[in-house]
């Protein structure tokens, strides 16, 4: 009777987790719908600030409720089993660093510190999901993503046709627009297409629709003119070809070569004439973060999109923030140099492991994360943060078992 009761307690949270994640991904189109409509109405020219987002707060809160619910259910699974995956020690290490920075900030700026918890949730949830995400579930997720890609791409076509041409762009397709599809920001739209390409390549069954989705994903990336997404999609495509031709032993030569060829021609490929200035600004923010933040951060939540939104909406509260438009800058600001070094060491160790014992699925996802983190606060980019969490949770379980 006790065994039956325990198995029921185990199954229910797992089923709830899977249903929550599926629901969260299905709901993706509604989280930016009003901003997309605003861009349509203005010909795609109006760059609204985060404080001007018109989608109701209660709608945007759905994704936070889903993340929190997944976090709680995953925690219940560990508590119920009195057993955690060996990677759980990394979770303890990270939550110690995060908690230290959180309380160091909460004393002086409680609202921003709470905003930082939203930023940290995807990273922590990933370790709690280890052992609870399998290939069959990833296959279900992939089918939903393939359908969303079709909607995403359709919107991009409409946006490309109806958005007014922008200055500073000279694209190969002749339309000087940066359509984000389901997303307001073009770089988020580009990253979404890269993630769909990845999941489709690795988890979808062979079919005509799989080939179509992969082709549309590549085209989708190119119309966003997102430099980072260009690099990612070309590397993913190359890794796919290298794997099919069984040239893994030559990857050390091919991969850096492809990367630098694309990097040197990015301005021409993307048509973005001010690309250098954009990259320079991000590098400057990282350098400034290192200068301004200590070993242990007392500015947890300062380097988040959520913090910026709160600061602009509630100006009377004098909520402090710091400029961060990359994941690396946000990590330094939110958890300090010690936390940044810790995460970089863990990431480097992981990259080395999946490269030496070559695992295409894990290696490809790691490359996406490393590169996208250069130009986007990935931990707050939904649903990509959720997809990274479930993807890495699956790979960690497979590799460390």
TORKOL-4160 file (C-alpha; in steps of 0.2 Angstrom, whole numbers, padded with zeros to 4 digits, m for minus):
401
<pt num="1" X="0000" Y="0000" Z="0000"/>
<pt num="2" X="0014" Y="0012" Z="0005"/>
<pt num="3" X="0023" Y="0008" Z="m0011"/>
<pt num="4" X="0008" Y="0011" Z="m0022"/>
<pt num="5" X="0005" Y="0028" Z="m0013"/>
<pt num="6" X="0023" Y="0033" Z="m0016"/>
<pt num="7" X="0022" Y="0028" Z="m0034"/>
<pt num="8" X="0006" Y="0039" Z="m0036"/>
<pt num="9" X="0015" Y="0053" Z="m0028"/>
<pt num="10" X="0029" Y="0051" Z="m0040"/>
<pt num="11" X="0018" Y="0050" Z="m0056"/>
<pt num="12" X="0007" Y="0064" Z="m0052"/>
<pt num="13" X="0020" Y="0078" Z="m0051"/>
<pt num="14" X="0029" Y="0071" Z="m0067"/>
<pt num="15" X="0013" Y="0072" Z="m0077"/>
<pt num="16" X="0009" Y="0089" Z="m0070"/>
<pt num="17" X="0026" Y="0095" Z="m0075"/>
<pt num="18" X="0024" Y="0088" Z="m0093"/>
<pt num="19" X="0007" Y="0096" Z="m0095"/>
<pt num="20" X="0013" Y="0113" Z="m0088"/>
<pt num="21" X="0028" Y="0113" Z="m0100"/>
<pt num="22" X="0017" Y="0108" Z="m0115"/>
<pt num="23" X="0004" Y="0121" Z="m0110"/>
<pt num="24" X="0017" Y="0135" Z="m0108"/>
<pt num="25" X="0024" Y="0132" Z="m0125"/>
<pt num="26" X="0007" Y="0131" Z="m0133"/>
<pt num="27" X="0003" Y="0148" Z="m0125"/>
<pt num="28" X="0019" Y="0156" Z="m0133"/>
<pt num="29" X="0009" Y="0166" Z="m0146"/>
<pt num="30" X="m0002" Y="0176" Z="m0133"/>
<pt num="31" X="0013" Y="0183" Z="m0123"/>
<pt num="32" X="0018" Y="0196" Z="m0136"/>
<pt num="33" X="0002" Y="0198" Z="m0146"/>
<pt num="34" X="m0002" Y="0216" Z="m0142"/>
<pt num="35" X="0015" Y="0222" Z="m0145"/>
<pt num="36" X="0015" Y="0213" Z="m0162"/>
<pt num="37" X="m0001" Y="0222" Z="m0166"/>
<pt num="38" X="0006" Y="0239" Z="m0161"/>
<pt num="39" X="0021" Y="0236" Z="m0173"/>
<pt num="40" X="0009" Y="0232" Z="m0187"/>
<pt num="41" X="m0001" Y="0247" Z="m0184"/>
<pt num="42" X="0015" Y="0258" Z="m0185"/>
<pt num="43" X="0022" Y="0250" Z="m0200"/>
<pt num="44" X="0035" Y="0241" Z="m0189"/>
<pt num="45" X="0045" Y="0257" Z="m0186"/>
<pt num="46" X="0040" Y="0261" Z="m0168"/>
<pt num="47" X="0052" Y="0254" Z="m0155"/>
<pt num="48" X="0042" Y="0253" Z="m0139"/>
<pt num="49" X="0051" Y="0253" Z="m0122"/>
<pt num="50" X="0048" Y="0239" Z="m0110"/>
<pt num="51" X="0037" Y="0250" Z="m0100"/>
<pt num="52" X="0025" Y="0252" Z="m0115"/>
<pt num="53" X="0021" Y="0234" Z="m0117"/>
<pt num="54" X="0003" Y="0233" Z="m0120"/>
<pt num="55" X="m0001" Y="0214" Z="m0117"/>
<pt num="56" X="m0010" Y="0213" Z="m0100"/>
<pt num="57" X="0001" Y="0209" Z="m0085"/>
<pt num="58" X="m0010" Y="0195" Z="m0080"/>
<pt num="59" X="m0007" Y="0187" Z="m0098"/>
<pt num="60" X="0012" Y="0188" Z="m0096"/>
<pt num="61" X="0011" Y="0181" Z="m0078"/>
<pt num="62" X="0005" Y="0165" Z="m0085"/>
<pt num="63" X="0023" Y="0160" Z="m0090"/>
<pt num="64" X="0029" Y="0164" Z="m0073"/>
<pt num="65" X="0016" Y="0154" Z="m0065"/>
<pt num="66" X="0020" Y="0139" Z="m0076"/>
<pt num="67" X="0039" Y="0141" Z="m0072"/>
<pt num="68" X="0035" Y="0142" Z="m0053"/>
<pt num="69" X="0024" Y="0127" Z="m0054"/>
<pt num="70" X="0036" Y="0117" Z="m0063"/>
<pt num="71" X="0050" Y="0122" Z="m0050"/>
<pt num="72" X="0038" Y="0117" Z="m0036"/>
<pt num="73" X="0033" Y="0100" Z="m0044"/>
<pt num="74" X="0051" Y="0096" Z="m0048"/>
<pt num="75" X="0056" Y="0099" Z="m0030"/>
<pt num="76" X="0041" Y="0088" Z="m0024"/>
<pt num="77" X="0048" Y="0074" Z="m0034"/>
<pt num="78" X="0065" Y="0075" Z="m0026"/>
<pt num="79" X="0058" Y="0077" Z="m0008"/>
<pt num="80" X="0046" Y="0062" Z="m0011"/>
<pt num="81" X="0060" Y="0051" Z="m0017"/>
<pt num="82" X="0073" Y="0056" Z="m0005"/>
<pt num="83" X="0084" Y="0055" Z="m0019"/>
<pt num="84" X="0092" Y="0067" Z="m0031"/>
<pt num="85" X="0103" Y="0066" Z="m0047"/>
<pt num="86" X="0122" Y="0068" Z="m0045"/>
<pt num="87" X="0121" Y="0085" Z="m0053"/>
<pt num="88" X="0110" Y="0091" Z="m0039"/>
<pt num="89" X="0126" Y="0096" Z="m0030"/>
<pt num="90" X="0128" Y="0110" Z="m0043"/>
<pt num="91" X="0111" Y="0116" Z="m0040"/>
<pt num="92" X="0116" Y="0117" Z="m0021"/>
<pt num="93" X="0131" Y="0127" Z="m0026"/>
<pt num="94" X="0122" Y="0139" Z="m0038"/>
<pt num="95" X="0107" Y="0142" Z="m0026"/>
<pt num="96" X="0120" Y="0146" Z="m0012"/>
<pt num="97" X="0128" Y="0160" Z="m0023"/>
<pt num="98" X="0111" Y="0166" Z="m0029"/>
<pt num="99" X="0104" Y="0166" Z="m0011"/>
<pt num="100" X="0119" Y="0176" Z="m0005"/>
<pt num="101" X="0117" Y="0189" Z="m0019"/>
<pt num="102" X="0098" Y="0190" Z="m0016"/>
<pt num="103" X="0099" Y="0194" Z="0002"/>
<pt num="104" X="0114" Y="0206" Z="0000"/>
<pt num="105" X="0102" Y="0216" Z="m0012"/>
<pt num="106" X="0086" Y="0213" Z="m0003"/>
<pt num="107" X="0091" Y="0223" Z="0012"/>
<pt num="108" X="0093" Y="0239" Z="0001"/>
<pt num="109" X="0082" Y="0236" Z="m0014"/>
<pt num="110" X="0069" Y="0222" Z="m0011"/>
<pt num="111" X="0059" Y="0224" Z="m0027"/>
<pt num="112" X="0073" Y="0222" Z="m0039"/>
<pt num="113" X="0080" Y="0208" Z="m0029"/>
<pt num="114" X="0063" Y="0199" Z="m0031"/>
<pt num="115" X="0064" Y="0203" Z="m0050"/>
<pt num="116" X="0081" Y="0194" Z="m0050"/>
<pt num="117" X="0072" Y="0178" Z="m0044"/>
<pt num="118" X="0062" Y="0177" Z="m0060"/>
<pt num="119" X="0079" Y="0178" Z="m0070"/>
<pt num="120" X="0087" Y="0164" Z="m0060"/>
<pt num="121" X="0072" Y="0152" Z="m0061"/>
<pt num="122" X="0076" Y="0144" Z="m0077"/>
<pt num="123" X="0093" Y="0140" Z="m0072"/>
<pt num="124" X="0088" Y="0132" Z="m0056"/>
<pt num="125" X="0073" Y="0123" Z="m0064"/>
<pt num="126" X="0085" Y="0114" Z="m0076"/>
<pt num="127" X="0094" Y="0105" Z="m0062"/>
<pt num="128" X="0078" Y="0100" Z="m0054"/>
<pt num="129" X="0071" Y="0093" Z="m0070"/>
<pt num="130" X="0086" Y="0081" Z="m0072"/>
<pt num="131" X="0079" Y="0063" Z="m0073"/>
<pt num="132" X="0061" Y="0069" Z="m0077"/>
<pt num="133" X="0063" Y="0073" Z="m0096"/>
<pt num="134" X="0064" Y="0059" Z="m0108"/>
<pt num="135" X="0065" Y="0057" Z="m0127"/>
<pt num="136" X="0047" Y="0054" Z="m0129"/>
<pt num="137" X="0042" Y="0070" Z="m0121"/>
<pt num="138" X="0055" Y="0080" Z="m0131"/>
<pt num="139" X="0046" Y="0072" Z="m0147"/>
<pt num="140" X="0029" Y="0079" Z="m0141"/>
<pt num="141" X="0037" Y="0096" Z="m0138"/>
<pt num="142" X="0045" Y="0096" Z="m0155"/>
<pt num="143" X="0028" Y="0093" Z="m0164"/>
<pt num="144" X="0021" Y="0108" Z="m0155"/>
<pt num="145" X="0037" Y="0119" Z="m0160"/>
<pt num="146" X="0035" Y="0114" Z="m0178"/>
<pt num="147" X="0017" Y="0120" Z="m0178"/>
<pt num="148" X="0022" Y="0136" Z="m0170"/>
<pt num="149" X="0036" Y="0139" Z="m0182"/>
<pt num="150" X="0023" Y="0138" Z="m0196"/>
<pt num="151" X="0013" Y="0152" Z="m0187"/>
<pt num="152" X="0030" Y="0162" Z="m0184"/>
<pt num="153" X="0035" Y="0161" Z="m0202"/>
<pt num="154" X="0018" Y="0166" Z="m0209"/>
<pt num="155" X="0019" Y="0181" Z="m0198"/>
<pt num="156" X="0036" Y="0185" Z="m0203"/>
<pt num="157" X="0030" Y="0185" Z="m0222"/>
<pt num="158" X="0016" Y="0197" Z="m0218"/>
<pt num="159" X="0028" Y="0208" Z="m0208"/>
<pt num="160" X="0041" Y="0208" Z="m0221"/>
<pt num="161" X="0028" Y="0214" Z="m0234"/>
<pt num="162" X="0019" Y="0227" Z="m0224"/>
<pt num="163" X="0033" Y="0234" Z="m0212"/>
<pt num="164" X="0041" Y="0250" Z="m0218"/>
<pt num="165" X="0059" Y="0249" Z="m0223"/>
<pt num="166" X="0071" Y="0254" Z="m0210"/>
<pt num="167" X="0087" Y="0264" Z="m0211"/>
<pt num="168" X="0104" Y="0256" Z="m0207"/>
<pt num="169" X="0099" Y="0240" Z="m0216"/>
<pt num="170" X="0103" Y="0233" Z="m0233"/>
<pt num="171" X="0097" Y="0215" Z="m0234"/>
<pt num="172" X="0100" Y="0202" Z="m0247"/>
<pt num="173" X="0081" Y="0200" Z="m0249"/>
<pt num="174" X="0079" Y="0218" Z="m0254"/>
<pt num="175" X="0067" Y="0222" Z="m0239"/>
<pt num="176" X="0075" Y="0232" Z="m0226"/>
<pt num="177" X="0064" Y="0226" Z="m0211"/>
<pt num="178" X="0068" Y="0215" Z="m0196"/>
<pt num="179" X="0052" Y="0204" Z="m0194"/>
<pt num="180" X="0051" Y="0196" Z="m0177"/>
<pt num="181" X="0036" Y="0184" Z="m0181"/>
<pt num="182" X="0029" Y="0179" Z="m0164"/>
<pt num="183" X="0041" Y="0190" Z="m0155"/>
<pt num="184" X="0043" Y="0209" Z="m0154"/>
<pt num="185" X="0062" Y="0208" Z="m0155"/>
<pt num="186" X="0070" Y="0201" Z="m0170"/>
<pt num="187" X="0084" Y="0193" Z="m0161"/>
<pt num="188" X="0072" Y="0183" Z="m0150"/>
<pt num="189" X="0062" Y="0178" Z="m0166"/>
<pt num="190" X="0079" Y="0172" Z="m0174"/>
<pt num="191" X="0084" Y="0162" Z="m0158"/>
<pt num="192" X="0067" Y="0154" Z="m0158"/>
<pt num="193" X="0069" Y="0148" Z="m0176"/>
<pt num="194" X="0086" Y="0141" Z="m0171"/>
<pt num="195" X="0079" Y="0132" Z="m0157"/>
<pt num="196" X="0065" Y="0125" Z="m0168"/>
<pt num="197" X="0078" Y="0119" Z="m0181"/>
<pt num="198" X="0088" Y="0111" Z="m0167"/>
<pt num="199" X="0073" Y="0101" Z="m0159"/>
<pt num="200" X="0067" Y="0097" Z="m0176"/>
<pt num="201" X="0084" Y="0090" Z="m0182"/>
<pt num="202" X="0087" Y="0080" Z="m0166"/>
<pt num="203" X="0070" Y="0074" Z="m0161"/>
<pt num="204" X="0057" Y="0074" Z="m0175"/>
<pt num="205" X="0054" Y="0058" Z="m0185"/>
<pt num="206" X="0059" Y="0058" Z="m0204"/>
<pt num="207" X="0046" Y="0065" Z="m0215"/>
<pt num="208" X="0042" Y="0079" Z="m0228"/>
<pt num="209" X="0036" Y="0091" Z="m0215"/>
<pt num="210" X="0052" Y="0089" Z="m0205"/>
<pt num="211" X="0062" Y="0094" Z="m0220"/>
<pt num="212" X="0050" Y="0109" Z="m0224"/>
<pt num="213" X="0051" Y="0115" Z="m0206"/>
<pt num="214" X="0070" Y="0114" Z="m0206"/>
<pt num="215" X="0071" Y="0124" Z="m0222"/>
<pt num="216" X="0058" Y="0137" Z="m0216"/>
<pt num="217" X="0068" Y="0139" Z="m0200"/>
<pt num="218" X="0084" Y="0143" Z="m0209"/>
<pt num="219" X="0074" Y="0156" Z="m0220"/>
<pt num="220" X="0066" Y="0163" Z="m0204"/>
<pt num="221" X="0083" Y="0166" Z="m0196"/>
<pt num="222" X="0089" Y="0175" Z="m0212"/>
<pt num="223" X="0074" Y="0187" Z="m0213"/>
<pt num="224" X="0077" Y="0193" Z="m0195"/>
<pt num="225" X="0094" Y="0200" Z="m0199"/>
<pt num="226" X="0100" Y="0194" Z="m0182"/>
<pt num="227" X="0119" Y="0192" Z="m0183"/>
<pt num="228" X="0120" Y="0179" Z="m0168"/>
<pt num="229" X="0106" Y="0169" Z="m0175"/>
<pt num="230" X="0115" Y="0168" Z="m0192"/>
<pt num="231" X="0130" Y="0161" Z="m0184"/>
<pt num="232" X="0120" Y="0149" Z="m0174"/>
<pt num="233" X="0110" Y="0142" Z="m0188"/>
<pt num="234" X="0125" Y="0140" Z="m0200"/>
<pt num="235" X="0134" Y="0131" Z="m0186"/>
<pt num="236" X="0119" Y="0120" Z="m0183"/>
<pt num="237" X="0118" Y="0116" Z="m0201"/>
<pt num="238" X="0136" Y="0112" Z="m0203"/>
<pt num="239" X="0136" Y="0101" Z="m0188"/>
<pt num="240" X="0121" Y="0092" Z="m0196"/>
<pt num="241" X="0131" Y="0089" Z="m0212"/>
<pt num="242" X="0147" Y="0084" Z="m0203"/>
<pt num="243" X="0138" Y="0071" Z="m0193"/>
<pt num="244" X="0129" Y="0064" Z="m0209"/>
<pt num="245" X="0146" Y="0063" Z="m0218"/>
<pt num="246" X="0154" Y="0056" Z="m0202"/>
<pt num="247" X="0168" Y="0069" Z="m0202"/>
<pt num="248" X="0167" Y="0072" Z="m0183"/>
<pt num="249" X="0186" Y="0069" Z="m0182"/>
<pt num="250" X="0188" Y="0085" Z="m0193"/>
<pt num="251" X="0177" Y="0096" Z="m0183"/>
<pt num="252" X="0191" Y="0105" Z="m0174"/>
<pt num="253" X="0196" Y="0111" Z="m0191"/>
<pt num="254" X="0179" Y="0114" Z="m0199"/>
<pt num="255" X="0170" Y="0122" Z="m0185"/>
<pt num="256" X="0182" Y="0137" Z="m0181"/>
<pt num="257" X="0184" Y="0139" Z="m0200"/>
<pt num="258" X="0165" Y="0141" Z="m0203"/>
<pt num="259" X="0163" Y="0152" Z="m0187"/>
<pt num="260" X="0177" Y="0165" Z="m0193"/>
<pt num="261" X="0171" Y="0165" Z="m0211"/>
<pt num="262" X="0153" Y="0169" Z="m0206"/>
<pt num="263" X="0160" Y="0182" Z="m0193"/>
<pt num="264" X="0170" Y="0191" Z="m0205"/>
<pt num="265" X="0156" Y="0193" Z="m0218"/>
<pt num="266" X="0142" Y="0196" Z="m0205"/>
<pt num="267" X="0139" Y="0214" Z="m0210"/>
<pt num="268" X="0137" Y="0209" Z="m0229"/>
<pt num="269" X="0126" Y="0194" Z="m0224"/>
<pt num="270" X="0114" Y="0203" Z="m0212"/>
<pt num="271" X="0114" Y="0219" Z="m0221"/>
<pt num="272" X="0116" Y="0228" Z="m0204"/>
<pt num="273" X="0127" Y="0243" Z="m0207"/>
<pt num="274" X="0129" Y="0247" Z="m0189"/>
<pt num="275" X="0132" Y="0230" Z="m0183"/>
<pt num="276" X="0150" Y="0234" Z="m0176"/>
<pt num="277" X="0142" Y="0248" Z="m0165"/>
<pt num="278" X="0129" Y="0236" Z="m0158"/>
<pt num="279" X="0142" Y="0222" Z="m0154"/>
<pt num="280" X="0154" Y="0236" Z="m0146"/>
<pt num="281" X="0140" Y="0242" Z="m0135"/>
<pt num="282" X="0137" Y="0224" Z="m0128"/>
<pt num="283" X="0155" Y="0222" Z="m0125"/>
<pt num="284" X="0156" Y="0239" Z="m0116"/>
<pt num="285" X="0142" Y="0233" Z="m0104"/>
<pt num="286" X="0151" Y="0218" Z="m0099"/>
<pt num="287" X="0167" Y="0228" Z="m0096"/>
<pt num="288" X="0157" Y="0240" Z="m0085"/>
<pt num="289" X="0149" Y="0226" Z="m0076"/>
<pt num="290" X="0165" Y="0219" Z="m0071"/>
<pt num="291" X="0171" Y="0236" Z="m0065"/>
<pt num="292" X="0156" Y="0240" Z="m0055"/>
<pt num="293" X="0151" Y="0223" Z="m0047"/>
<pt num="294" X="0161" Y="0215" Z="m0033"/>
<pt num="295" X="0166" Y="0197" Z="m0030"/>
<pt num="296" X="0149" Y="0194" Z="m0022"/>
<pt num="297" X="0135" Y="0205" Z="m0030"/>
<pt num="298" X="0124" Y="0217" Z="m0020"/>
<pt num="299" X="0115" Y="0221" Z="m0036"/>
<pt num="300" X="0104" Y="0205" Z="m0039"/>
<pt num="301" X="0091" Y="0209" Z="m0051"/>
<pt num="302" X="0099" Y="0225" Z="m0057"/>
<pt num="303" X="0104" Y="0216" Z="m0074"/>
<pt num="304" X="0087" Y="0210" Z="m0079"/>
<pt num="305" X="0073" Y="0215" Z="m0091"/>
<pt num="306" X="0061" Y="0213" Z="m0077"/>
<pt num="307" X="0070" Y="0225" Z="m0066"/>
<pt num="308" X="0070" Y="0238" Z="m0081"/>
<pt num="309" X="0052" Y="0236" Z="m0083"/>
<pt num="310" X="0048" Y="0239" Z="m0065"/>
<pt num="311" X="0059" Y="0254" Z="m0064"/>
<pt num="312" X="0050" Y="0262" Z="m0079"/>
<pt num="313" X="0033" Y="0258" Z="m0073"/>
<pt num="314" X="0036" Y="0263" Z="m0055"/>
<pt num="315" X="0047" Y="0278" Z="m0056"/>
<pt num="316" X="0043" Y="0284" Z="m0039"/>
<pt num="317" X="0051" Y="0269" Z="m0031"/>
<pt num="318" X="0068" Y="0273" Z="m0037"/>
<pt num="319" X="0071" Y="0255" Z="m0042"/>
<pt num="320" X="0090" Y="0253" Z="m0047"/>
<pt num="321" X="0095" Y="0244" Z="m0063"/>
<pt num="322" X="0111" Y="0242" Z="m0073"/>
<pt num="323" X="0113" Y="0241" Z="m0092"/>
<pt num="324" X="0114" Y="0223" Z="m0098"/>
<pt num="325" X="0109" Y="0217" Z="m0115"/>
<pt num="326" X="0118" Y="0200" Z="m0114"/>
<pt num="327" X="0117" Y="0185" Z="m0103"/>
<pt num="328" X="0135" Y="0187" Z="m0098"/>
<pt num="329" X="0133" Y="0205" Z="m0092"/>
<pt num="330" X="0117" Y="0200" Z="m0083"/>
<pt num="331" X="0126" Y="0185" Z="m0074"/>
<pt num="332" X="0140" Y="0197" Z="m0068"/>
<pt num="333" X="0128" Y="0210" Z="m0062"/>
<pt num="334" X="0116" Y="0199" Z="m0054"/>
<pt num="335" X="0127" Y="0186" Z="m0045"/>
<pt num="336" X="0145" Y="0194" Z="m0045"/>
<pt num="337" X="0161" Y="0189" Z="m0052"/>
<pt num="338" X="0162" Y="0174" Z="m0041"/>
<pt num="339" X="0145" Y="0168" Z="m0048"/>
<pt num="340" X="0151" Y="0172" Z="m0066"/>
<pt num="341" X="0167" Y="0162" Z="m0064"/>
<pt num="342" X="0158" Y="0147" Z="m0057"/>
<pt num="343" X="0145" Y="0147" Z="m0071"/>
<pt num="344" X="0159" Y="0149" Z="m0084"/>
<pt num="345" X="0169" Y="0135" Z="m0077"/>
<pt num="346" X="0154" Y="0123" Z="m0076"/>
<pt num="347" X="0150" Y="0128" Z="m0094"/>
<pt num="348" X="0168" Y="0125" Z="m0100"/>
<pt num="349" X="0169" Y="0108" Z="m0091"/>
<pt num="350" X="0152" Y="0103" Z="m0099"/>
<pt num="351" X="0157" Y="0109" Z="m0117"/>
<pt num="352" X="0173" Y="0100" Z="m0115"/>
<pt num="353" X="0164" Y="0084" Z="m0110"/>
<pt num="354" X="0151" Y="0084" Z="m0124"/>
<pt num="355" X="0165" Y="0088" Z="m0137"/>
<pt num="356" X="0178" Y="0075" Z="m0132"/>
<pt num="357" X="0164" Y="0061" Z="m0130"/>
<pt num="358" X="0156" Y="0069" Z="m0145"/>
<pt num="359" X="0137" Y="0070" Z="m0142"/>
<pt num="360" X="0129" Y="0080" Z="m0156"/>
<pt num="361" X="0113" Y="0084" Z="m0147"/>
<pt num="362" X="0121" Y="0091" Z="m0131"/>
<pt num="363" X="0135" Y="0099" Z="m0141"/>
<pt num="364" X="0123" Y="0108" Z="m0152"/>
<pt num="365" X="0112" Y="0115" Z="m0138"/>
<pt num="366" X="0127" Y="0121" Z="m0129"/>
<pt num="367" X="0134" Y="0130" Z="m0144"/>
<pt num="368" X="0116" Y="0139" Z="m0146"/>
<pt num="369" X="0117" Y="0144" Z="m0127"/>
<pt num="370" X="0134" Y="0151" Z="m0128"/>
<pt num="371" X="0132" Y="0161" Z="m0143"/>
<pt num="372" X="0114" Y="0167" Z="m0140"/>
<pt num="373" X="0120" Y="0173" Z="m0123"/>
<pt num="374" X="0131" Y="0185" Z="m0131"/>
<pt num="375" X="0117" Y="0196" Z="m0137"/>
<pt num="376" X="0102" Y="0191" Z="m0127"/>
<pt num="377" X="0097" Y="0189" Z="m0109"/>
<pt num="378" X="0093" Y="0171" Z="m0112"/>
<pt num="379" X="0087" Y="0167" Z="m0095"/>
<pt num="380" X="0072" Y="0179" Z="m0098"/>
<pt num="381" X="0069" Y="0175" Z="m0116"/>
<pt num="382" X="0053" Y="0165" Z="m0116"/>
<pt num="383" X="0050" Y="0151" Z="m0122"/>
<pt num="384" X="0069" Y="0148" Z="m0126"/>
<pt num="385" X="0073" Y="0148" Z="m0107"/>
<pt num="386" X="0061" Y="0134" Z="m0105"/>
<pt num="387" X="0067" Y="0125" Z="m0120"/>
<pt num="388" X="0085" Y="0126" Z="m0113"/>
<pt num="389" X="0080" Y="0120" Z="m0096"/>
<pt num="390" X="0071" Y="0104" Z="m0103"/>
<pt num="391" X="0085" Y="0101" Z="m0116"/>
<pt num="392" X="0099" Y="0102" Z="m0104"/>
<pt num="393" X="0090" Y="0092" Z="m0091"/>
<pt num="394" X="0088" Y="0078" Z="m0103"/>
<pt num="395" X="0107" Y="0079" Z="m0108"/>
<pt num="396" X="0114" Y="0080" Z="m0091"/>
<pt num="397" X="0104" Y="0065" Z="m0086"/>
<pt num="398" X="0110" Y="0055" Z="m0101"/>
<pt num="399" X="0128" Y="0060" Z="m0100"/>
<pt num="400" X="0130" Y="0058" Z="m0081"/>
<pt num="401" X="0121" Y="0042" Z="m0079"/>
